[in-house]
Amino acid sequence: MFFSVKASPASNGRVRHLYHLGALVAIAIIPAFSHAQSSVLTLDQALQLGVQRSASSQAAVASVQASREMAAKADQLPDPMLKFGIDNVPVNGPDKFSLSRDFMTMRRVGIEQQWVSADKRTARAERGQRAVDAEEASYLTNVAKVREETAVAWINLFFAQRSLALLKALEYETNQDLTTGQAALRGAKTGAADVLQAQLALSQAQDRTRKGEQMLKSARTALSRWVAVPVESVTGSLPPLTSHVPNLPVDELEKYHPMLLSARRAITLADADTAVATRERSPDWSFEAGYAQRGSQYSNMVSVGVTIPLPVNRAQRQDRDIAEKSALGTKARMQYEEALRELRAEIQDQSLTLSSLQERGAQLKKELLPAANQQVELAMAAYRSGTGSLAAVFNAKRMALDAQMQVLDVEKEAATTWAKLEYHVIPHSQVATGRAEQ
């Protein structure tokens, strides 16, 4: 009897410190760490290990740390300058090079401070925080990409295992048929042609099994690349292939979808740059105080002063800076609009594709698989009754296998489409935790 394997249903915030970004990853590590040396992974374990072991995610965290360190100093005043000097030293006459005999000679020490207005420092601090937000968006985008690629790799291995199981079952059945045919040939109940046909069918089945094993090895390698541990197999089942992403409004997509999240934060960064350029239009004053010591027969002196830059061509310098930053803000807004259109089209296309693939899979399991199995049973019944050939049995089995492989291919494509739709979104818990830490 031909094997029968039925396909199962495919079952912005900111954070206050860098370590808060990695906290969620660390939380995810705890349940998964015990499995780090395991060769059998569920989908959730693979996702956790993928984010934990990703070098690109760690690089993104370092980039966030760098931008945070830069932001921390953005609202600070420049360092004061300590000034030393000697004024009015005679170079000829009886007091030549004397530091004390001429009443105008002074040994001077002072301090100078450039004063940056509170408005400027506030604008710079805001710009620094917006830069941190942009780097955090890059980090979250990387997390989403790693999760998506890991999920796709897990799904590929999941279906490679199921495919190989079908191929091995066919090889076993074909080997049994060959053994039966050889026994029948010895008893003169069948001809040599049927035995040769059985040997040919077994050779073809073995070749397909070897190909399936190679695909399985490739799928293991691909998943190991993302989880950074050797993977022997995957276990568990697929979750229901339903996605919440198509139902998210735009304001939610801005929080959870990396494409729109990055585009929105690029706008806030550009606006912050414009605000800084506007504040920089007014020059910074410098204040100075000094103490001058003269000879003992003369009075010492104290000096104070202020330095005021004179913007003589604001229209060609400061105003140009403001216009540049403003234009970059317009660019960021246009890129946001383009990203929103592209994202909507992409989500709609993936959602429709997923729905179509699920319908196709259900129809194939309802109509194609029963007919293919029935054809095998009829061919075997005809062979037992002497009215059919062994070649017809092999052909029916091969067609039944092709039908089941077709169903697996459709289910795999549906699962992959679902993973690209669902796992390319930043985890809600991570964004929510980041907002709580503000």
ZISULPE-V825772 format. One record per residue. RES is the residue in one letter. PHI is phi in radians with two decimals (* if undefined). D_LAST is the distance of its C-alpha to the last C-alpha in Angstrom with 1 decimal. Layout:
((RES;PHI;D_LAST) (RES;PHI;D_LAST))
This chain:
((M;*;65.3) (F;-1.26;62.5) (F;-1.10;59.0) (S;-2.34;56.6) (V;-2.02;52.9) (K;-1.58;50.8) (A;-1.20;47.5) (S;-1.33;44.8) (P;-1.14;42.3) (A;-1.01;39.2) (S;-0.96;37.8) (N;*;9.9) (G;-1.44;7.4) (R;-1.66;5.8) (V;-2.09;5.4) (R;-1.35;5.8) (H;-2.31;9.4) (L;-1.03;12.1) (Y;-1.16;13.2) (H;-1.15;10.3) (L;-1.13;11.8) (G;-1.49;15.1) (A;-1.07;14.3) (L;-1.12;15.1) (V;-1.12;18.2) (A;-1.10;19.2) (I;-1.07;19.0) (A;-1.19;21.2) (I;-1.18;23.5) (I;-0.97;24.6) (P;-1.26;26.7) (A;-1.64;27.9) (F;-1.13;28.8) (S;-1.14;31.9) (H;-1.72;33.0) (A;-1.06;32.4) (Q;-1.66;36.1) (S;-1.41;37.2) (S;-1.77;39.0) (V;-2.11;38.3) (L;-2.21;34.9) (T;-1.45;33.6) (L;-1.11;31.4) (D;-1.10;28.2) (Q;-1.13;29.2) (A;-1.12;29.9) (L;-1.12;26.5) (Q;-1.12;24.8) (L;-1.17;27.1) (G;-1.04;26.8) (V;-1.24;23.1) (Q;-1.09;23.6) (R;-1.61;26.6) (S;-1.25;25.8) (A;-1.18;26.4) (S;-1.17;24.9) (S;-1.17;21.5) (Q;-1.15;21.7) (A;-1.12;22.7) (A;-1.15;19.7) (V;-1.10;17.4) (A;-1.11;19.6) (S;-1.16;19.2) (V;-1.11;15.4) (Q;-1.08;16.0) (A;-1.09;18.6) (S;-1.19;16.6) (R;-1.21;13.8) (E;-1.11;16.8) (M;-1.17;18.3) (A;-1.15;15.3) (A;-1.13;15.3) (K;-1.74;18.8) (A;-1.11;18.7) (D;-1.73;18.9) (Q;-1.54;21.5) (L;-1.25;25.1) (P;-1.06;27.8) (D;-1.10;29.7) (P;-1.19;32.7) (M;-1.98;36.1) (L;-1.53;38.9) (K;-2.11;42.3) (F;-2.15;45.8) (G;-3.07;49.1) (I;-2.21;52.8) (D;-1.92;54.3) (N;1.03;58.0) (V;-1.49;59.7) (P;-1.11;63.5) (V;-2.04;64.8) (N;-2.66;68.6) (G;1.42;71.1) (P;-1.15;71.7) (D;-1.72;67.9) (K;-0.96;66.9) (F;1.09;63.5) (S;-1.46;63.5) (L;-1.74;60.1) (S;-2.39;61.6) (R;-1.52;64.9) (D;-1.51;63.9) (F;-1.19;62.3) (M;-1.57;59.9) (T;-1.30;58.5) (M;-2.42;55.0) (R;-1.67;52.6) (R;-2.07;49.2) (V;-2.37;45.6) (G;-2.74;42.6) (I;-2.42;38.9) (E;-2.25;37.2) (Q;-2.26;33.6) (Q;-1.41;32.2) (W;-1.82;30.1) (V;-1.79;27.2) (S;-1.09;26.3) (A;-1.08;23.0) (D;-1.09;22.7) (K;-1.11;23.2) (R;-1.15;20.7) (T;-1.13;18.0) (A;-1.11;19.0) (R;-1.15;19.0) (A;-1.12;15.6) (E;-1.11;14.3) (R;-1.12;16.6) (G;-1.08;15.3) (Q;-1.18;11.7) (R;-1.15;13.4) (A;-1.15;15.5) (V;-1.08;12.8) (D;-1.03;11.6) (A;-1.14;15.4) (E;-1.20;15.9) (E;-1.13;13.2) (A;-1.09;15.2) (S;-1.12;18.3) (Y;-1.10;17.1) (L;-1.14;16.3) (T;-1.08;19.7) (N;-1.13;21.4) (V;-1.04;20.2) (A;-1.10;21.6) (K;-1.11;24.8) (V;-1.10;25.4) (R;-1.11;25.1) (E;-1.10;27.4) (E;-1.14;30.0) (T;-1.15;29.9) (A;-1.11;30.5) (V;-1.11;33.3) (A;-1.11;34.9) (W;-1.11;34.8) (I;-1.10;36.4) (N;-1.05;39.1) (L;-1.21;40.0) (F;-0.99;40.0) (F;-1.39;42.6) (A;-1.13;44.5) (Q;-1.12;45.2) (R;-1.15;46.4) (S;-1.13;48.5) (L;-1.14;50.1) (A;-1.09;50.9) (L;-1.12;52.8) (L;-1.14;54.7) (K;-1.16;55.7) (A;-1.12;56.9) (L;-1.13;59.1) (E;-1.08;60.4) (Y;-1.10;61.3) (E;-1.07;63.1) (T;-1.17;64.9) (N;-1.12;66.0) (Q;-1.10;67.4) (D;-1.10;69.2) (L;-1.11;70.8) (T;-1.06;71.9) (T;-1.12;73.4) (G;-1.12;75.1) (Q;-1.14;76.6) (A;-1.14;78.0) (A;-1.16;79.4) (L;-1.16;81.0) (R;-1.13;82.7) (G;-1.59;84.1) (A;1.06;85.1) (K;-1.73;82.9) (T;-2.61;81.0) (G;-1.72;81.6) (A;-1.15;80.4) (A;-1.10;78.5) (D;-1.17;76.2) (V;-1.16;75.5) (L;-1.09;74.8) (Q;-1.12;72.5) (A;-1.15;70.6) (Q;-1.12;70.4) (L;-1.10;69.1) (A;-1.10;66.5) (L;-1.15;65.4) (S;-1.06;65.0) (Q;-1.16;62.9) (A;-1.13;60.7) (Q;-1.12;60.3) (D;-1.13;59.3) (R;-1.13;56.7) (T;-1.16;55.4) (R;-1.08;55.2) (K;-1.11;53.2) (G;-1.11;50.9) (E;-1.16;50.4) (Q;-1.15;49.6) (M;-1.11;47.0) (L;-1.13;45.5) (K;-1.09;45.4) (S;-1.10;43.7) (A;-1.15;41.1) (R;-1.10;40.5) (T;-1.07;40.1) (A;-1.11;37.6) (L;-1.23;35.4) (S;-1.07;35.8) (R;-1.05;34.6) (W;-1.56;31.1) (V;-1.65;30.9) (A;1.06;32.7) (V;-2.41;35.1) (P;-1.09;38.6) (V;-2.06;38.7) (E;-1.56;42.0) (S;-2.82;41.0) (V;-2.04;38.4) (T;-2.35;38.6) (G;1.54;37.4) (S;-2.28;37.5) (L;-1.25;35.5) (P;-1.22;33.2) (P;-0.97;34.4) (L;-1.44;34.2) (T;-2.14;32.3) (S;-2.11;29.2) (H;-1.56;26.6) (V;-1.06;25.7) (P;-1.05;28.6) (N;-1.66;27.4) (L;-1.33;23.9) (P;-1.26;23.6) (V;-1.05;22.5) (D;-1.14;19.1) (E;-1.37;18.5) (L;-1.06;20.1) (E;-1.11;17.7) (K;-1.59;14.9) (Y;-2.02;17.1) (H;-1.68;20.1) (P;-1.06;19.8) (M;-1.09;22.4) (L;-1.37;20.9) (L;-1.05;17.3) (S;-1.14;18.7) (A;-1.13;20.9) (R;-1.17;18.3) (R;-1.25;16.1) (A;-1.14;19.5) (I;-1.15;20.1) (T;-1.11;17.0) (L;-1.19;17.9) (A;-1.12;21.5) (D;-1.12;20.7) (A;-1.16;18.9) (D;-1.10;22.0) (T;-1.12;24.2) (A;-1.11;22.6) (V;-1.12;23.1) (A;-1.07;26.6) (T;-1.14;27.3) (R;-1.19;26.3) (E;-1.23;28.3) (R;-1.08;31.4) (S;-1.59;32.0) (P;-1.27;33.2) (D;-1.60;32.0) (W;-1.52;34.6) (S;-2.17;35.6) (F;-1.99;37.0) (E;-2.42;39.6) (A;-2.36;41.5) (G;-2.52;44.5) (Y;-2.19;47.2) (A;-2.05;50.7) (Q;-1.87;53.4) (R;-1.98;57.1) (G;-1.03;60.3) (S;-1.11;61.2) (Q;-1.49;63.7) (Y;-2.12;61.0) (S;-1.32;58.0) (N;-1.33;54.5) (M;-2.38;52.1) (V;-2.09;48.5) (S;-2.23;47.0) (V;-2.33;43.8) (G;-2.83;42.8) (V;-2.42;40.3) (T;-1.97;40.0) (I;-2.14;39.1) (P;-1.07;38.8) (L;-2.00;40.8) (P;-1.20;39.5) (V;-1.67;42.8) (N;-2.58;41.8) (R;-1.04;38.4) (A;-1.08;39.5) (Q;-1.77;40.0) (R;-2.16;37.1) (Q;-1.08;34.1) (D;-1.15;34.6) (R;-1.17;35.1) (D;-1.07;31.7) (I;-1.10;30.1) (A;-1.10;32.2) (E;-1.09;31.3) (K;-1.13;27.5) (S;-1.11;28.2) (A;-1.13;30.3) (L;-1.15;27.7) (G;-1.12;25.3) (T;-1.08;28.2) (K;-1.03;28.6) (A;-1.09;25.0) (R;-1.18;25.5) (M;-1.16;28.8) (Q;-1.17;27.4) (Y;-1.11;24.8) (E;-1.06;27.7) (E;-1.15;29.7) (A;-1.10;27.0) (L;-1.12;26.6) (R;-1.10;30.4) (E;-1.09;30.8) (L;-1.14;28.1) (R;-1.04;29.7) (A;-1.13;33.1) (E;-1.13;32.0) (I;-1.13;30.5) (Q;-1.09;33.6) (D;-1.11;35.9) (Q;-1.15;34.3) (S;-1.13;34.2) (L;-1.15;37.9) (T;-1.10;38.9) (L;-1.07;37.4) (S;-1.06;39.2) (S;-1.12;42.4) (L;-1.15;42.3) (Q;-1.14;41.8) (E;-1.14;44.7) (R;-1.10;46.9) (G;-1.07;46.1) (A;-1.10;47.0) (Q;-1.19;50.2) (L;-1.12;51.3) (K;-1.20;50.9) (K;-1.40;52.8) (E;-1.95;55.6) (L;-1.32;55.9) (L;-1.09;55.5) (P;-1.04;58.0) (A;-1.17;60.5) (A;-1.15;60.1) (N;-1.14;60.6) (Q;-1.15;63.6) (Q;-1.11;65.1) (V;-1.11;65.0) (E;-1.08;66.7) (L;-1.14;69.4) (A;-1.13;70.0) (M;-1.23;70.4) (A;-1.11;72.6) (A;-1.16;74.8) (Y;-1.18;75.0) (R;-1.14;76.0) (S;-1.45;78.7) (G;1.48;80.1) (T;-1.75;79.3) (G;-2.25;76.3) (S;-1.80;75.5) (L;-1.18;73.0) (A;-1.09;71.7) (A;-1.15;70.7) (V;-1.14;68.8) (F;-1.08;66.9) (N;-1.10;66.2) (A;-1.13;64.8) (K;-1.14;62.6) (R;-1.13;61.3) (M;-1.16;60.5) (A;-1.15;58.8) (L;-1.10;56.6) (D;-1.05;55.8) (A;-1.14;54.8) (Q;-1.21;52.5) (M;-1.15;51.0) (Q;-1.10;50.6) (V;-1.10;48.6) (L;-1.08;46.4) (D;-1.07;45.8) (V;-1.16;44.7) (E;-1.13;42.4) (K;-1.12;40.9) (E;-1.11;40.4) (A;-1.12;38.7) (A;-1.14;36.4) (T;-1.14;35.5) (T;-1.08;34.8) (W;-1.07;32.6) (A;-1.11;30.7) (K;-1.16;30.1) (L;-1.39;28.9) (E;-1.51;26.7) (Y;-1.61;25.3) (H;-1.43;24.6) (V;-1.70;21.5) (I;-1.15;18.2) (P;-0.95;17.8) (H;-1.03;16.0) (S;-1.08;14.7) (Q;-1.19;13.0) (V;-1.15;11.2) (A;-1.12;10.4) (T;-1.15;9.1) (G;-1.05;6.9) (R;-1.18;5.5) (A;-1.18;5.6) (E;-1.50;3.8) (Q;-1.14;0.0))
